[in-house]
Amino acid sequence: MPHVTSREFNHDVSAAKRAAKDGPVVITDRGEPSHVLLTYADSQRMTRRAARPSLSEALRMDDDVELEPGRVAFDVRPVDL
């Protein structure tokens, strides 16, 4: 993963943007990683919601589903106190 200092980034944003086309670019501040530059497409791929349905969407039932619950039989016994 390419690294760019904050100073280099501020001096030549276009170069950092070109580098981000090949993958994430780490921007360092005083030698420590502080930010990551991604293309918008990469960001969308990482945070895509369409691939993962929400909980309510996952639990939603289609109208075509028929549910016929069976009867439950209980064994009735006298209570011994």
Secondary structure, 3 states (H helix, E strand, C coil): CCEEEHHHHHHCHHHHHHHHCCCCEEEEECCEEEEEECCHHHHHHHHCCCCCCCHHHHHCCCCCCCCCCCCCCCCCCCCCC
